[in-house]
Amino acid sequence: MLKKAVNPFDAGTSYQELYELGAAALRSGRTREAAMLFRSAARKVPPSDTVWYERLKTFGRLSTEIKS
């Protein structure tokens, strides 16, 4: 449902929206998709927003380490 509301492939999708979609994927056990979404979001973070960048890097790492 959330996937239809947020298009992860749209250039206008913000890194915060990709984070939310990734978090939903992670909660539902879709770790591979979550990691991809977190990596995509990290690429969109402005250089000045180091807090979001580090958060996304951490979630991306964790999602690849979790076994479903």
N, CA, C and O atoms as a Tinker XYZ file with bonds, in Angstrom:
   272  protein
     1  N      0.817000   -1.187000    0.000000    73     2
     2  CA     0.000000    0.000000    0.000000    64     1     3
     3  C      0.869000    1.263000    0.000000    63     2     4     5
     4  O      0.649000    2.157000   -0.817000    81     3
     5  N      1.848000    1.347000    0.900000    73     3     6
     6  CA     2.727000    2.505000    0.966000    64     5     7
     7  C      3.541000    2.652000   -0.314000    63     6     8     9
     8  O      3.828000    3.765000   -0.755000    81     7
     9  N      3.906000    1.521000   -0.904000    73     7    10
    10  CA     4.696000    1.541000   -2.132000    64     9    11
    11  C      3.967000    2.288000   -3.247000    63    10    12    13
    12  O      4.597000    2.952000   -4.070000    81    11
    13  N      2.646000    2.178000   -3.272000    73    11    14
    14  CA     1.883000    2.877000   -4.300000    64    13    15
    15  C      1.820000    4.375000   -4.021000    63    14    16    17
    16  O      1.712000    5.169000   -4.955000    81    15
    17  N      1.886000    4.769000   -2.765000    73    15    18
    18  CA     1.807000    6.175000   -2.407000    64    17    19
    19  C      3.153000    6.877000   -2.586000    63    18    20    21
    20  O      3.195000    8.081000   -2.839000    81    19
    21  N      4.247000    6.136000   -2.457000    73    19    22
    22  CA     5.589000    6.689000   -2.610000    64    21    23
    23  C      6.270000    5.938000   -3.746000    63    22    24    25
    24  O      6.492000    4.731000   -3.659000    81    23
    25  N      6.595000    6.658000   -4.803000    73    23    26
    26  CA     7.270000    6.034000   -5.934000    64    25    27
    27  C      8.776000    6.147000   -5.716000    63    26    28    29
    28  O      9.340000    7.232000   -5.858000    81    27
    29  N      9.439000    5.029000   -5.368000    73    27    30
    30  CA    10.868000    5.105000   -5.085000    64    29    31
    31  C     11.721000    5.457000   -6.302000    63    30    32    33
    32  O     12.888000    5.821000   -6.155000    81    31
    33  N     11.153000    5.354000   -7.490000    73    31    34
    34  CA    11.911000    5.624000   -8.711000    64    33    35
    35  C     11.697000    7.035000   -9.246000    63    34    36    37
    36  O     12.327000    7.432000  -10.226000    81    35
    37  N     10.812000    7.791000   -8.606000    73    35    38
    38  CA    10.547000    9.169000   -9.009000    64    37    39
    39  C     11.654000   10.065000   -8.457000    63    38    40    41
    40  O     11.965000   10.017000   -7.267000    81    39
    41  N     12.238000   10.874000   -9.320000    73    39    42
    42  CA    13.319000   11.771000   -8.897000    64    41    43
    43  C     12.857000   12.756000   -7.828000    63    42    44    45
    44  O     13.676000   13.269000   -7.065000    81    43
    45  N     11.565000   13.024000   -7.764000    73    43    46
    46  CA    11.028000   13.961000   -6.784000    64    45    47
    47  C     10.781000   13.364000   -5.410000    63    46    48    49
    48  O     10.413000   14.087000   -4.484000    81    47
    49  N     10.974000   12.065000   -5.258000    73    47    50
    50  CA    10.779000   11.413000   -3.963000    64    49    51
    51  C     11.931000   11.804000   -3.035000    63    50    52    53
    52  O     13.101000   11.663000   -3.391000    81    51
    53  N     11.591000   12.289000   -1.858000    73    51    54
    54  CA    12.619000   12.778000   -0.928000    64    53    55
    55  C     13.299000   11.613000   -0.201000    63    54    56    57
    56  O     12.796000   10.490000   -0.162000    81    55
    57  N     14.447000   11.927000    0.364000    73    55    58
    58  CA    15.157000   10.902000    1.121000    64    57    59
    59  C     14.374000   10.505000    2.378000    63    58    60    61
    60  O     14.489000    9.371000    2.843000    81    59
    61  N     13.577000   11.430000    2.930000    73    59    62
    62  CA    12.760000   11.090000    4.086000    64    61    63
    63  C     11.666000   10.087000    3.696000    63    62    64    65
    64  O     11.372000    9.156000    4.447000    81    63
    65  N     11.070000   10.287000    2.512000    73    63    66
    66  CA    10.048000    9.350000    2.042000    64    65    67
    67  C     10.645000    7.977000    1.761000    63    66    68    69
    68  O     10.035000    6.953000    2.070000    81    67
    69  N     11.843000    7.958000    1.174000    73    67    70
    70  CA    12.513000    6.678000    0.935000    64    69    71
    71  C     12.859000    5.991000    2.246000    63    70    72    73
    72  O     12.782000    4.767000    2.347000    81    71
    73  N     13.239000    6.771000    3.247000    73    71    74
    74  CA    13.517000    6.207000    4.573000    64    73    75
    75  C     12.259000    5.551000    5.141000    63    74    76    77
    76  O     12.315000    4.424000    5.634000    81    75
    77  N     11.135000    6.248000    5.073000    73    75    78
    78  CA     9.874000    5.697000    5.601000    64    77    79
    79  C      9.498000    4.408000    4.880000    63    78    80    81
    80  O      9.072000    3.439000    5.508000    81    79
    81  N      9.655000    4.402000    3.569000    73    79    82
    82  CA     9.350000    3.200000    2.795000    64    81    83
    83  C     10.316000    2.071000    3.157000    63    82    84    85
    84  O      9.905000    0.917000    3.281000    81    83
    85  N     11.587000    2.398000    3.326000    73    83    86
    86  CA    12.576000    1.406000    3.735000    64    85    87
    87  C     12.284000    0.854000    5.120000    63    86    88    89
    88  O     12.422000   -0.346000    5.359000    81    87
    89  N     11.880000    1.729000    6.034000    73    87    90
    90  CA    11.541000    1.290000    7.390000    64    89    91
    91  C     10.342000    0.346000    7.371000    63    90    92    93
    92  O     10.312000   -0.642000    8.104000    81    91
    93  N      9.359000    0.653000    6.533000    73    91    94
    94  CA     8.194000   -0.236000    6.406000    64    93    95
    95  C      8.608000   -1.587000    5.824000    63    94    96    97
    96  O      8.130000   -2.633000    6.262000    81    95
    97  N      9.491000   -1.557000    4.845000    73    95    98
    98  CA     9.984000   -2.809000    4.257000    64    97    99
    99  C     10.736000   -3.631000    5.303000    63    98   100   101
   100  O     10.573000   -4.849000    5.377000    81    99
   101  N     11.552000   -2.965000    6.103000    73    99   102
   102  CA    12.319000   -3.646000    7.143000    64   101   103
   103  C     11.393000   -4.267000    8.187000    63   102   104   105
   104  O     11.601000   -5.405000    8.608000    81   103
   105  N     10.375000   -3.522000    8.601000    73   103   106
   106  CA     9.417000   -4.044000    9.585000    64   105   107
   107  C      8.660000   -5.248000    9.064000    63   106   108   109
   108  O      8.267000   -6.117000    9.842000    81   107
   109  N      8.450000   -5.313000    7.757000    73   107   110
   110  CA     7.709000   -6.439000    7.184000    64   109   111
   111  C      8.620000   -7.579000    6.760000    63   110   112   113
   112  O      8.167000   -8.536000    6.132000    81   111
   113  N      9.909000   -7.483000    7.101000    73   111   114
   114  CA    10.832000   -8.570000    6.810000    64   113   115
   115  C     11.435000   -8.548000    5.422000    63   114   116   117
   116  O     12.090000   -9.512000    5.024000    81   115
   117  N     11.236000   -7.499000    4.690000    73   115   118
   118  CA    11.769000   -7.389000    3.324000    64   117   119
   119  C     13.102000   -6.652000    3.378000    63   118   120   121
   120  O     13.217000   -5.500000    2.959000    81   119
   121  N     14.104000   -7.350000    3.906000    73   119   122
   122  CA    15.388000   -6.717000    4.198000    64   121   123
   123  C     16.148000   -6.281000    2.956000    63   122   124   125
   124  O     16.800000   -5.237000    2.969000    81   123
   125  N     16.078000   -7.048000    1.902000    73   123   126
   126  CA    16.790000   -6.673000    0.672000    64   125   127
   127  C     16.238000   -5.362000    0.105000    63   126   128   129
   128  O     16.997000   -4.477000   -0.291000    81   127
   129  N     14.904000   -5.251000    0.072000    73   127   130
   130  CA    14.282000   -4.019000   -0.426000    64   129   131
   131  C     14.595000   -2.852000    0.497000    63   130   132   133
   132  O     14.847000   -1.740000    0.032000    81   131
   133  N     14.582000   -3.102000    1.818000    73   131   134
   134  CA    14.882000   -2.045000    2.774000    64   133   135
   135  C     16.291000   -1.503000    2.547000    63   134   136   137
   136  O     16.496000   -0.290000    2.520000    81   135
   137  N     17.251000   -2.394000    2.385000    73   135   138
   138  CA    18.642000   -1.966000    2.172000    64   137   139
   139  C     18.756000   -1.125000    0.905000    63   138   140   141
   140  O     19.450000   -0.109000    0.895000    81   139
   141  N     18.080000   -1.541000   -0.158000    73   139   142
   142  CA    18.114000   -0.787000   -1.418000    64   141   143
   143  C     17.512000    0.611000   -1.229000    63   142   144   145
   144  O     18.050000    1.598000   -1.730000    81   143
   145  N     16.407000    0.681000   -0.514000    73   143   146
   146  CA    15.754000    1.971000   -0.292000    64   145   147
   147  C     16.604000    2.886000    0.585000    63   146   148   149
   148  O     16.685000    4.088000    0.328000    81   147
   149  N     17.238000    2.331000    1.614000    73   147   150
   150  CA    18.104000    3.138000    2.470000    64   149   151
   151  C     19.320000    3.655000    1.693000    63   150   152   153
   152  O     19.741000    4.796000    1.883000    81   151
   153  N     19.876000    2.819000    0.826000    73   151   154
   154  CA    21.018000    3.271000    0.004000    64   153   155
   155  C     20.579000    4.365000   -0.969000    63   154   156   157
   156  O     21.293000    5.347000   -1.168000    81   155
   157  N     19.409000    4.192000   -1.570000    73   155   158
   158  CA    18.888000    5.212000   -2.491000    64   157   159
   159  C     18.651000    6.525000   -1.754000    63   158   160   161
   160  O     18.963000    7.599000   -2.268000    81   159
   161  N     18.100000    6.432000   -0.556000    73   159   162
   162  CA    17.844000    7.634000    0.238000    64   161   163
   163  C     19.153000    8.326000    0.606000    63   162   164   165
   164  O     19.242000    9.553000    0.552000    81   163
   165  N     20.170000    7.550000    0.981000    73   163   166
   166  CA    21.466000    8.130000    1.372000    64   165   167
   167  C     22.092000    8.917000    0.228000    63   166   168   169
   168  O     22.776000    9.914000    0.464000    81   167
   169  N     21.866000    8.482000   -1.004000    73   167   170
   170  CA    22.418000    9.208000   -2.155000    64   169   171
   171  C     21.737000   10.559000   -2.367000    63   170   172   173
   172  O     22.299000   11.435000   -3.024000    81   171
   173  N     20.533000   10.738000   -1.818000    73   171   174
   174  CA    19.802000   11.994000   -2.008000    64   173   175
   175  C     20.008000   13.000000   -0.879000    63   174   176   177
   176  O     19.593000   14.153000   -1.000000    81   175
   177  N     20.631000   12.587000    0.197000    73   175   178
   178  CA    20.804000   13.480000    1.349000    64   177   179
   179  C     21.786000   14.596000    0.992000    63   178   180   181
   180  O     22.865000   14.326000    0.464000    81   179
   181  N     21.420000   15.840000    1.274000    73   179   182
   182  CA    22.346000   16.946000    1.021000    64   181   183
   183  C     23.587000   16.806000    1.915000    63   182   184   185
   184  O     23.471000   16.346000    3.051000    81   183
   185  N     24.756000   17.192000    1.427000    73   183   186
   186  CA    26.000000   17.043000    2.196000    64   185   187
   187  C     25.940000   17.689000    3.583000    63   186   188   189
   188  O     26.627000   17.247000    4.505000    81   187
   189  N     25.135000   18.715000    3.729000    73   187   190
   190  CA    25.050000   19.413000    5.015000    64   189   191
   191  C     24.254000   18.637000    6.065000    63   190   192   193
   192  O     24.327000   18.956000    7.252000    81   191
   193  N     23.501000   17.632000    5.648000    73   191   194
   194  CA    22.644000   16.885000    6.583000    64   193   195
   195  C     23.313000   15.576000    6.994000    63   194   196   197
   196  O     22.893000   14.491000    6.592000    81   195
   197  N     24.349000   15.703000    7.792000    73   195   198
   198  CA    25.133000   14.526000    8.187000    64   197   199
   199  C     24.359000   13.579000    9.093000    63   198   200   201
   200  O     24.613000   12.374000    9.084000    81   199
   201  N     23.419000   14.102000    9.873000    73   199   202
   202  CA    22.631000   13.248000   10.769000    64   201   203
   203  C     21.816000   12.251000    9.959000    63   202   204   205
   204  O     21.829000   11.056000   10.255000    81   203
   205  N     21.108000   12.727000    8.940000    73   203   206
   206  CA    20.310000   11.821000    8.092000    64   205   207
   207  C     21.215000   10.850000    7.345000    63   206   208   209
   208  O     20.892000    9.668000    7.227000    81   207
   209  N     22.332000   11.332000    6.845000    73   207   210
   210  CA    23.235000   10.466000    6.087000    64   209   211
   211  C     23.726000    9.310000    6.963000    63   210   212   213
   212  O     23.706000    8.157000    6.533000    81   211
   213  N     24.160000    9.610000    8.172000    73   211   214
   214  CA    24.647000    8.563000    9.080000    64   213   215
   215  C     23.517000    7.607000    9.459000    63   214   216   217
   216  O     23.728000    6.397000    9.535000    81   215
   217  N     22.329000    8.141000    9.696000    73   215   218
   218  CA    21.172000    7.298000   10.036000    64   217   219
   219  C     20.894000    6.309000    8.904000    63   218   220   221
   220  O     20.683000    5.121000    9.146000    81   219
   221  N     20.895000    6.804000    7.683000    73   219   222
   222  CA    20.597000    5.942000    6.540000    64   221   223
   223  C     21.695000    4.909000    6.311000    63   222   224   225
   224  O     21.407000    3.763000    5.965000    81   223
   225  N     22.943000    5.305000    6.501000    73   223   226
   226  CA    24.044000    4.343000    6.370000    64   225   227
   227  C     23.896000    3.231000    7.404000    63   226   228   229
   228  O     24.087000    2.057000    7.086000    81   227
   229  N     23.560000    3.593000    8.631000    73   227   230
   230  CA    23.395000    2.614000    9.699000    64   229   231
   231  C     22.248000    1.667000    9.393000    63   230   232   233
   232  O     22.406000    0.452000    9.508000    81   231
   233  N     21.095000    2.200000    9.006000    73   231   234
   234  CA    19.956000    1.347000    8.684000    64   233   235
   235  C     20.246000    0.456000    7.483000    63   234   236   237
   236  O     19.826000   -0.701000    7.450000    81   235
   237  N     20.956000    0.984000    6.506000    73   235   238
   238  CA    21.322000    0.172000    5.346000    64   237   239
   239  C     22.200000   -0.994000    5.725000    63   238   240   241
   240  O     22.020000   -2.106000    5.228000    81   239
   241  N     23.152000   -0.743000    6.605000    73   239   242
   242  CA    24.038000   -1.812000    7.095000    64   241   243
   243  C     23.257000   -2.838000    7.898000    63   242   244   245
   244  O     23.410000   -4.042000    7.693000    81   243
   245  N     22.419000   -2.362000    8.812000    73   243   246
   246  CA    21.648000   -3.275000    9.650000    64   245   247
   247  C     20.699000   -4.139000    8.841000    63   246   248   249
   248  O     20.543000   -5.329000    9.117000    81   247
   249  N     20.065000   -3.544000    7.844000    73   247   250
   250  CA    19.094000   -4.303000    7.060000    64   249   251
   251  C     19.761000   -5.407000    6.245000    63   250   252   253
   252  O     19.126000   -6.421000    5.955000    81   251
   253  N     21.022000   -5.231000    5.873000    73   251   254
   254  CA    21.701000   -6.296000    5.129000    64   253   255
   255  C     22.210000   -7.381000    6.062000    63   254   256   257
   256  O     22.456000   -8.505000    5.626000    81   255
   257  N     22.375000   -7.055000    7.362000    73   255   258
   258  CA    22.852000   -8.041000    8.317000    64   257   259
   259  C     21.732000   -8.894000    8.883000    63   258   260   261
   260  O     21.988000  -10.006000    9.345000    81   259
   261  N     20.497000   -8.406000    8.861000    73   259   262
   262  CA    19.355000   -9.131000    9.408000    64   261   263
   263  C     18.969000  -10.257000    8.463000    63   262   264   265
   264  O     18.830000  -10.050000    7.258000    81   263
   265  N     18.803000  -11.414000    9.002000    73   263   266
   266  CA    18.368000  -12.570000    8.200000    64   265   267
   267  C     16.873000  -12.705000    8.320000    63   266   268   269
   268  O     16.340000  -12.700000    9.430000    81   267
   269  N     16.168000  -12.827000    7.179000    73   267   270
   270  CA    14.709000  -12.976000    7.245000    64   269   271
   271  C     14.328000  -14.425000    7.341000    63   270   272
   272  O     13.142000  -14.749000    7.406000    81   271
